[in-house]
Amino acid sequence: MLDIKRHPCFNVAVKGWCGRMHLPVAPRCNIMCNYCNRKYDCVNESRPGVTSAVLTPPQAEDYVRQVLQAEPRITVAGIAGPGDPFANPRETLETLRRIRRQFPDLLLCLATNGLGLPPFLDELADIGVSHVSVTVNAVDPEIGRQIYSWVRDGKVIYRGLAGAKLLLSRQMAVLEGLKARNLVVKVNTIVIPGINEAHVVEVAKAMADRGVDILNCMPLYPNADTPFADIPEPTSARMAAIQAEAGKYLPQMRHCTRCRADAVGLLDQDRTAELRPCLSASADKAPDLSGRPYVAVGTLEGVLVNQHLGEAGRFQIWGPDGQGFHLIAERPAPPPGGGLQRWQALAETLQDCRAVLVSAIGDTPREVLRQQGIMPVVMQGFIDQGLQVVYRGGDPSSLKNRRRGVGGGCSGSTLNPGGGCM
């Protein structure tokens, strides 16, 4: 029997003595909402999509340990971004497994748009996730198309009605799948004046039909530099009226505080700012290298580091010996194409490597490798020089060739990001 009594977002009666913490391990998102802007982090701003740091799964485990020492009333560890957990499934699932193993008394929670969740329903249940929030802003694709700029499924981007239909179909499947596995489900609906405010009751009816446990009607938070920046936030009176009408079909959450992606503390006594040093300390924590004895190298001839990560068809794997370093093996790189999945596959291929030496690298693979504990080192010169810095300490920036044009660009085009390194 799942413990549903200690979650302050699902049970208003415990919000004064049961706390939550959000683990910001999911930086990427797979949809673009017209109200969302994740570019800025104002420490005084409390809203979804904002965080002061992004953590790797080991760093998140360290952060939980620190927070529980400072705030033992925490009963829930959740992942709510700053992107979507299932645009970052590897990081999300590893974090959940680590927290379940090390802190078995914590409830596990997720907040998602639902698009990428279907393949992981069984795994969530096996890990012991008990609460999931799904953001459903419309059950009519004609309304949904006004809310979402695009929806990305794998490598394909859908816009307009096609994107809204795809997202809605996944959300309906996810809701049914979660309830079939006996998870507690909350639906978040952003109330957007002039767009979906008159449609919320239809959302409530549809969610009730699918067994959703609670509905959270959240007022739009107008964000700068978004298509909905000039739409005013709905008034408290308007929100109360909408909640009253929707409440005829589903219980309402009326105590939401629109938490940051790194929120921590009680809903009535948030300690995010106070505990930010813990977040920063965990984010700065060096990765555990005990299981990573090797270094991968992008090289054409086995002497120089002279290949762009996106152009390397294979990587040499080097390790230390008594006198210096020696070549251990060669491993093929994942084939071009596949976008983000290509770099995730590469991280898996190099999972026993603490670093990769290349002449250049794009932002996306850099972040994927870094999230998996593999340090990208961009350099020009002899392989031995790079290995010296990685294994014996030094400044990797000293290895960069400062001449213009050295290292070149990746042959992948911007229209085919999986073929290159962006």
FENVEN-V128554 format. One record per residue. N is the residue number from 1. PHI is phi in radians with two decimals (* if undefined). Layout:
# FENVEN-V128554
n = {N N}
phi = {PHI PHI}
This chain:
# FENVEN-V128554
n = {1 2 3 4 5 6 7 8 9 10 11 12 13 14 15 16 17 18 19 20 21 22 23 24 25 26 27 28 29 30 31 32 33 34 35 36 37 38 39 40 41 42 43 44 45 46 47 48 49 50 51 52 53 54 55 56 57 58 59 60 61 62 63 64 65 66 67 68 69 70 71 72 73 74 75 76 77 78 79 80 81 82 83 84 85 86 87 88 89 90 91 92 93 94 95 96 97 98 99 100 101 102 103 104 105 106 107 108 109 110 111 112 113 114 115 116 117 118 119 120 121 122 123 124 125 126 127 128 129 130 131 132 133 134 135 136 137 138 139 140 141 142 143 144 145 146 147 148 149 150 151 152 153 154 155 156 157 158 159 160 161 162 163 164 165 166 167 168 169 170 171 172 173 174 175 176 177 178 179 180 181 182 183 184 185 186 187 188 189 190 191 192 193 194 195 196 197 198 199 200 201 202 203 204 205 206 207 208 209 210 211 212 213 214 215 216 217 218 219 220 221 222 223 224 225 226 227 228 229 230 231 232 233 234 235 236 237 238 239 240 241 242 243 244 245 246 247 248 249 250 251 252 253 254 255 256 257 258 259 260 261 262 263 264 265 266 267 268 269 270 271 272 273 274 275 276 277 278 279 280 281 282 283 284 285 286 287 288 289 290 291 292 293 294 295 296 297 298 299 300 301 302 303 304 305 306 307 308 309 310 311 312 313 314 315 316 317 318 319 320 321 322 323 324 325 326 327 328 329 330 331 332 333 334 335 336 337 338 339 340 341 342 343 344 345 346 347 348 349 350 351 352 353 354 355 356 357 358 359 360 361 362 363 364 365 366 367 368 369 370 371 372 373 374 375 376 377 378 379 380 381 382 383 384 385 386 387 388 389 390 391 392 393 394 395 396 397 398 399 400 401 402 403 404 405 406 407 408 409 410 411 412 413 414 415 416 417 418 419 420 421 422}
phi = {* -1.25 -1.47 -1.87 -1.60 -1.90 -1.81 -1.17 -1.40 -1.64 -2.35 -1.07 -1.15 -1.92 -1.17 -1.56 -2.47 -2.04 -1.89 -2.29 -2.38 -1.75 -1.82 -1.41 -1.95 -2.14 -1.36 -1.56 -2.26 -1.95 -2.39 -2.14 -1.47 -1.29 -1.91 -1.77 -2.48 -1.83 -1.36 -1.96 -2.26 -1.68 -1.12 -1.68 -1.82 -2.00 -2.85 -1.03 1.59 -1.90 -2.63 -1.56 -2.85 -1.97 -1.87 -1.42 -0.98 -1.10 -1.16 -1.12 -1.07 -1.10 -1.12 -1.03 -1.06 -1.11 -1.15 -1.12 -1.20 -1.49 -2.44 -1.22 -1.39 -1.15 -2.05 -2.31 -1.98 -2.23 -2.10 -2.36 2.07 -1.28 -1.73 -2.08 -0.94 -1.76 -1.55 -2.35 -1.12 -1.11 -1.14 -1.08 -1.23 -1.11 -1.08 -1.06 -1.12 -1.10 -1.18 -1.08 -1.24 -1.55 -2.33 -1.12 -1.44 -1.31 -1.29 -1.94 -2.44 -2.41 -2.20 -2.60 -1.47 1.58 -1.02 -1.70 -1.35 -0.83 -1.18 -1.96 -1.03 -1.13 -1.16 -1.07 -1.12 -1.14 -1.18 1.83 -1.13 -1.90 -2.29 -2.35 -1.88 -2.09 -1.48 -2.16 -1.69 -2.85 -1.98 -2.11 -1.01 -1.14 -1.41 -1.03 -1.13 -1.40 -1.71 -1.97 -1.29 -2.78 -2.31 -1.94 -1.99 1.16 -1.62 -1.73 -1.83 -1.94 -2.16 1.07 -1.11 -1.09 -1.15 -1.14 -1.15 -1.08 -1.06 -1.11 -1.10 -1.16 -1.10 -1.13 -1.15 -1.15 -1.05 -1.14 -1.17 -1.15 -1.21 -1.11 -1.76 1.15 -1.49 -1.48 -2.14 -1.97 -1.89 -1.72 -2.20 -1.39 -1.52 -2.03 -0.95 1.40 -2.02 -2.28 -1.12 -1.46 -1.81 -1.06 -1.11 -1.20 -1.07 -1.05 -1.07 -1.14 -1.21 -1.09 -1.08 -1.76 1.43 -1.04 -1.54 -2.72 -2.04 -2.02 -1.49 -1.90 -1.18 -0.92 -1.88 -1.11 -1.94 -1.07 1.11 -2.20 -1.04 -1.77 -1.05 -1.70 -1.41 -1.26 -1.14 -1.09 -1.25 -1.07 -1.13 -1.16 -1.12 -1.10 -1.16 -1.14 -1.14 -1.13 -1.22 -1.16 -1.17 -1.21 -2.01 -2.54 -0.99 -1.89 -1.55 -1.97 -2.07 -1.15 -1.93 0.87 -1.22 -1.17 -1.28 -2.14 -1.12 -2.67 2.09 -1.36 -1.07 -1.58 -2.55 -1.18 -2.11 -1.00 -1.14 -1.12 -1.70 -1.02 -1.02 -1.13 -1.09 -1.13 -1.13 -1.19 -1.13 -1.55 -1.20 -1.15 -1.18 -1.29 -1.78 -1.10 -1.76 -2.24 -1.42 -1.99 -2.31 -1.60 -2.35 -1.61 -2.52 -1.50 -2.21 1.51 -2.09 -1.91 -1.50 -2.59 -2.18 -1.20 -0.93 -1.24 -1.76 -1.29 -1.51 -2.72 -2.23 -1.42 -1.94 -1.99 -2.58 -1.40 -2.28 -1.06 -1.81 -2.98 -2.39 -2.49 -1.32 -1.64 -2.93 -2.15 -2.26 -1.24 -1.45 -1.02 -1.15 -1.01 1.66 1.77 1.01 -1.03 -1.07 -1.09 -1.31 -1.15 -1.15 -1.12 -1.05 -1.18 -1.08 -1.81 -1.13 -1.70 -1.88 -1.52 -2.72 -2.31 -1.72 -2.49 -1.44 -2.90 -2.75 -1.47 -1.12 -1.14 -1.11 -1.02 -1.22 -1.08 -1.13 -1.08 -1.09 -1.65 1.45 -1.85 -1.46 -1.32 -2.05 -1.62 -2.73 -2.29 2.49 -1.29 -0.95 -1.02 -1.12 -1.14 -1.12 -1.02 -1.18 -1.14 -1.52 -2.02 1.62 2.65 -1.70 -1.03 -1.13 -1.21 -1.57 -1.29 -1.45 -1.57 -1.25 -1.10 1.50 -1.20 1.67 1.16 -1.90 -1.42 -1.31 -1.17 -1.61 -1.21 -1.42 -2.29 -1.10 -1.20 -1.44 -2.08 -2.19 -1.60}
